[in-house]
Amino acid sequence: MAGKLTHFDDQGQAHMVDVSDKPVTARTAIAEGWVKMTAETLALITEGRAKKGDVLGIARIAGITGAKRTADLIPLCHPLPITKVALDLTPDPALPGIRITATVKTGGQTGVEMEALTAVSTAALTVYDMVKAVQKDMEIGGIRLTFKDGGKSGRFAAP
């Protein structure tokens, strides 16, 4: 890990990082995760038989909302002018379950990694909520940043 942790001051107290002197740049972050379930639960989703409605459509909207509300949920995140949030929820019979990818963009002074991770997390939790009546032991996992670009640290791509 390079350098010191930026969310702590010289006395070790948590604080919001001052980004006022950082240049505004285009920034992108992509995160992924999954919800593992039985093949029967996956079929319920893909065939549109879930009693609560369109599971993937509602989870997509929830993920977008999660990205937009990240600063309300993560105490030291800056509220950002998000310019794009896109979620891809893909049924995967091999998992079996739903694979989730979120792409978030901004033109700002700090990155959108937390917004992308929050979007995936919120979408995954919404999938769980929509079908928990038929399967309570679903597993949410694999949530990670896969790509980020922009800012002083430049580009990151997960191996």
N, C-alpha and C positions, 0 to 999 in steps of 0.2 A: 504494500500500500504506500503510495507516494504522498509525502507531506503530512500535515496534521489534519485532524478532523475539523471541518469548517463550521459545524453547528455548535461548537463550544468556544467560549472566549478564553482569554489567558488564565482566568481563575477556574476554568472547568465548568462554567455555567452554560446551560443551553441557551442559544439565542438564534434569531433569524439572521441568516447571512445578509450582509449589505451588498446588494448587486447594483447599486446606483452608478458606479463607475464602469460597469461592464458594458461593452457595446451591444447594441441590438443586432442579433443575427438570426438567420433562419435556423430553426431547430426541429428535429424529428426524433421520435422514439417509437420503437416497436417492441411489444411484449407479447408473450404467449402463455398459455396454460391449458388445462383440460378438466373435464368432469367425467370420471369413469363411472359406468353404470352397467346394469345387465343389458343383454341384447333385447330383452322384452321392453325395458324402459326406453331404450333408444328407439325402438319401433313405434312406441306410443308417441314419441316426439316427432319422428320423421313422417308418420302417417297422419299427424294432426289430430290425434285422439286424446290429448291431454285435456282434462276437464277445465283447467284454468285458461286455456286458449293457446295462442301461437307462442310456444315456448321460445323459439329462436328469435322471433321478431321482438318480443318483449325483453328478452335478455340483451339484444342489441341496443335497444333504447336505454335500458338500465346502464349498460356499459358506457354509453355516451354521457349520460347524466353523471355517472361516477367520475369520469374524467373531468367534467366541468366543476364538480364539487370537491375535488381533491384537497384544495387548500382549507376547506371546512373540516376535513377529516384528519389530515396529517398536520399536526400543530405548527411545524416549522417550514411548511411549503408556502411559497409565494403564490398569491392569486395571479393567474396568467391569462392573457388574451389568446385563448386557443383558437386557431384558425381552421383546424380539421381534426375530427375524430372519426375513425372508420373501424368497425368491428367485423370480423369474419368468424362466423360460428359454423363449423363444418362437422357434420356427423361422420364418425369414423367407426365402422363396424369392427375393425381390428382391435380397437381399444378395449371394449366397445365404449363409446361415449361421444362427447362433443369436444372438439379442439377449438380453442378460441385464440384469435390474434387481434391485437388492437394497434392501430397506428395513430399517433397524435402529433400534430404540428403546431408551431407557433412562430412568431417573429418576436423575440423577446431577449431579456437579459439573463435568463436562466432556462435550463432544459425542462423537458416534459416527460422524463423517465417515470416519475411518480404518477403522472396522469395516465400514462399507458398501462402501468402495473395496476392502478386502481380500476381502470376500465375493464381489464381482464378479470380482476377479482370480483368486481360488482356483477359482471355478466355471468360468471361461474356461480356465484351465490344465487343469482336469479334463476338460473337453470335448476339448481337444487330446490329452491323454493317452489317452483312451478310443478315439480313432479315428486316432491317428498312424500306425498300421500301414498304413492305406489312403491317407493323405495327410499328408505331412510338411511341405508348404508352406502350411498354414493360417496365417491372420493373425489375431492378437489385437489389438484396438484400441478406440479411442473411450472408454476408461475415464475417467470423470469424475464429479464430484459434480454432481447436478442439483437437489438441494433439501436444506436443513437448517433446523431450527427449534429454538428454545430457547436459553437462556443469554444472556449479556450482548450478544452481537452480533445476537441476534434471528433473523429469517428471511432466508434466501437462496434464491432460485429462479434457476436458470440461464436465460439468455434463449433 
